[in-house]
Amino acid sequence: MYKTNKVKIIITTARSSLFKDATIKQLQKYNIPYDNIIFDLYHAQRILINDYSNTNKYPTSISINLKRDTDELANILI
């Protein structure tokens, strides 16, 4: 999916931005692609809100929920 260059991956995390460098190193170690990371979120439900226009009348956002410490992401981003 990511290799098509038609998507942007934004990672959201409750992890403190104090761990930004360690997080980026971990993502690089496992070759996990991303465009941006948002740190310091509350450890709570997150809601994705995305608009769409008349030029593309179909909803264009996808939210993926992953169980922590699994390899599920690798299968999704192929």
N, C-alpha and C positions, 0 to 999 in steps of 0.2 A: 504494500500500500504506500509506504513512505517513498519508495524508490521511483514512484511515478512523478514526483515533483509537483503533484496537484493537491497536496495536503500540507497542513502545518500541524505539528504536534506540540501542544502546550501541556506541560506537566504541572499539576497542582499538588502541593504537599503541605502538611502541617509542620514539617521539619523546619527547624529554625534556620534562618539565613546564615547563622554562624557556621552551619555545616555545608555551605554552598560549595566550597572547593572540594570537600570530601564527596559530596553527592555527584558533582560533575565527573570526578575521577572514577567513581563507581559506574556511572552510566557509560563512560568511555571504555572501561574495562570489559563490560558486557556488550559493547557495540549497540547500545540503545540510542536510537536517533531521537532528536527533539529540536525544536526551534526556540523554545523559551521555557523557563521554569518559574513558577510563582511559589515563593516560600512564605512561611509565617501565617498560614491559614489556620482557622480554628479546626480542632479535631472534631469535626461535625459534618453533617450532610452538606454537599455542595450541589448547587443547581446551575446547570448550563443554560444560558439564554442566548439564542442566536436568531437574528432576523433573516429574512429572505425577500427577494424583490420580484418584480414582474418579469425580469429577464430570466430568472430561474425560479419558477413558482413552487419548487419542491424544497422541503426542509433539507438543509445541507450540513447539519452538524451531527456528530455522533459522540456519544459519551461511552467510555469503556470502563467498567469497574473490574478491578483485578484483586484477587485474594493475595494478601501480602506473602512474600517469600515463595512465590511459585514461578514457573517458567511460562506462564500463559501468554505473556506479552510477545515472546518470540514467535509464537504461532499466529498471532493476530497481525503483526507487522510485516509478514512475508510478502 
